[in-house]
Amino acid sequence: MIPIPTLARLTAEARTAGPLRLAVAAAASDSALGAAALARRQRIADAVLVGGRSEIAARLRALGEDPALFELHEAANDEDAARRAVAIVRGGEAAVLMKGRLQTAALLAAILDREAGLRDGRLLSDVLVADHPLSAAPRLLGVTDGGVNVAPDLGQKRAIVENAAALFRALGHDRPRVACLCAVETVTEAMPHTRDAAALAAMSARGELTGCVVGGPFALDNALSAEAAREKGIDHPVAGRADLLLAPTIEAGNALGKAFTYLAHRSVAHVIVGARAPVLIPSRVERPEDKLCSIALGVLAAARGTR
């Protein structure tokens, strides 16, 4: 399988895999409904909209959409909408779950419910995907985890790498290159994340982390720029060629992810993996066109699997 090189191509690939059913929790959001309408028109996903039916229908009409083209489910409040949307996915009536107008924590609470949620025995983690801002040839770059795990320990970082690598294999990378980001590229006792990065790289070298190549610690420049890596004398298969960036903390991953949108002015897609189905938690301020990229990513993840 040839790696998908751009978000535009990712969206095109999702059309061939779709339409899959998308459950939207607390769907009374103009941007979420606009994205669902775009996904329906492009044959990527058919939306199941959960929330206040009358408000959802009114918002669809205000957007110029026909409510009869969507499946609407009534919910009493946001928490009820989250539970009902999760139940729809758990029951196999939808393949992808997306957040609408509710807090991410409320959706995650329903997903992580031990009896009725979507737990699959794996750690949940977020992977952001964007067009690589530096590469001469078009290719995708991923960032993990800027959305779920706050301060992961070494074991959790390993699980986050495994989740992200599985997603990138679904996008066509046989052995994605993973750079463990730190402030410096040498192991420093004062910076515990450098020790974790070196430990993950050692696991990869020993064959304990399969399906990817992990290197680190890397600073951002020598993870992305081959020239920067050469200047610093770093010789590693990942150096300057990373497909995935493992952030040391959620703050670093979140800031890096938002830099694509607000500094590089690039569209992004992101998905939570590790549950029974892909979960989408786009920001409520994202445009429908950007949320469509996340829907496309979720559809591909569901169609191709992320194990």
Phi, psi and omega in degrees: 000131179279134180302139175292124190272336186216163174295326178298318178291325177301316179296320178296320179295324180295330177296324180286332180276333185268187001277135170259165180271135184241119176267125181249117181274132183055063193281359183284064179225128183299319182290322178293317179293321177298320178293319178297321178294318177298317181296323178293315182295327181270005177061036176264319183206147172253123190272139168251111190259121186245129180156207176287112187300317183294319179291319178298314180298319180295319179293322177298316179297321179295333178274001181082020181252151179269114180302335181294344180275357182237155176266119184250134177238133181284141173220148186284325182201184183297317181296320178294320178298319178298314180297317182292320179295318177298319179297322178298317179290315180301324180279001178082011180273353173210152185258342184223144179244135179228143176280136172255240183265072175204165180289144179303321182301324180293321178290318180296325178300318178291322180295321186272359177304125187293333183265320189239008185269203184240026179298142183228018179083358180248161172289138173276139177208155183259138175235122175262139181232135180212163172295133182299125185281347185244338188292136177292320177266140181300129173198160183269151177232136180247152175230131178215141358240111179257015187227341188232302188272121190285304182221074187294142173275184185300316180297320178291322177298321177300315179296322178297317177298315181298318178298311183294320179296321178297319177298315182291331172295324176294336178269007172107002180269119180296312179221083182301144180268122186247123177256125176274110186281139173215179178284336181223170183252017176235151178288124184229125184301328181287349181237092185302331181294334177293325178292318177298318180299314179296322179295319178295319177298320179294320176302316180297315181297327180277356181083014179276336174251105186259163177078011178196169174239123185247135176226156177158170002286145175233139164282163185301321184296314182277355169280326187256333186248117177297325179296316179297321178296318179296317181300328181264006176071029181265119180242099181206146181303336181272333187303122180073002186226022186297139170266330183228140177247119175269114179281144181288331180217166179295327179297315180295316181293321180294315180295318179296318179298316180291337177296327176301317183284311192263340177254316180270349179056048179243148173288152177225158170232145173211152186215144171270127177244165182108349175264182180293339181214155176299141180238133182248127179234057180297152178295147179293345180265000179289148176288155176305324181296324178288319178296330177299322178299319178294320177299317179299318178296317179297320179296315178296318179299320179291320184287325187257346180083151182228047176245000000 
